[in-house]
């Protein structure tokens, strides 16, 4: 699988899904999107669709994760974590493929 969730990230995903009353079968879709000052941005969404021909799917810490095959090329070896501290709060992508990122950390290039 291109992206691995930490237990902390999975707990936050499950909490958020519960908060939004997501229906059974809802998955966490992770993608790479064009945009941002460095060329690419990460996308995180809840989705109810899965295309076996275009997506890969895995179960991690009780969360079903879906990544489209095009995004998987840029995400191979990436860890999705959740940081909850005084300095920041939110999901963080630890992507070994990134060669440059912007100052805010929201966009990157490979």
N, C-alpha and C positions, 0 to 999 in steps of 0.2 A: 504494500500500500504506500502511496506517495506521501501521505500525511499521517503522523501518529499523534493521537491526543494524549495529553497527560491526564492523570486521574483528576487533578484539580480542574482542568478545562472541561472534562466530561461532566463533572459535578455541576459546574456553572451552566453548561448546555442543558442538562436535565432540569435544573432549577428554572431556567428561562423558558423551556418548553412547557413546564408545568404552569408557570405564571401566565403564559399566553394561551393556555388551554389547547395546545396542539393536539390534533386528532391522531389516533393510532396510525402507524405507518409513516409518520413524519420523520424525515431524515435531516441531518445537517449537511448542507451542500457547501463545499469549499471550492473556490474557483480563483483563477487569475484573470483579471480584467485589464484591458488596455486603458491607460489614463495615468493621471498623476504627473508630477514634474520629472520623475525618473523613467516613465514609460509603462509600468505595470502597477496594479493595485490588487490587494487580496479582497476576495468576496466571501462573506459568510452569510448564509440564508437558511431558513427552514423551507423544506420543499416536500411535496407529497409524490413527486414523480421520480422514476428511475428508468433509464434506457440501458438495457444490458449491452447493447451495441456501442453506445457512446460513453458510458460511465463505468467506473469501478466502484465497488461497494464493499465496506468492511464494518464489522461490529467491534467497537472499542469501549471498554468500560461501561457497557450498557447503552451506548450511543451508536446509531447507524450513521456512518460517514459515507458520503458520495462525492466523488471527484470526477469531473469529465476528463476524458483521456487527453485532450489538448492541454488542459491545465496541469495534468499529472507530470508532464515533461518538465515544467518549471518548479514543481513542488516536491520532487523526489528527495526523500530524506528529511523533509520538513517536520518539525515538532510544533504543535499548537498547544500553547500553555495559557494559563490565566493568572494574571498578576493582580493582587489586591493589597495595595500598600498605600502609605502616605504620599509617595511620589507619583503614583499612577494607578489606575484601575482599568483592566480590560484584557482582552485576548492579545497574545503576542505570538508572532510567527518567527521561529528560529529556522531560517532557511539557509542551508549550506551553499546553495547555488547563487545567492545574491552577490554581485560584485560591486554594486553601488546602490545606496539608498539616499533618499532626501533627508533634510534636516528634521522633519517632523516624524520620520519613520513610517509613513503611510504608503509610500510608493518605492519601487525598486527597479533595478535592471539586472539582467542575467547575461 
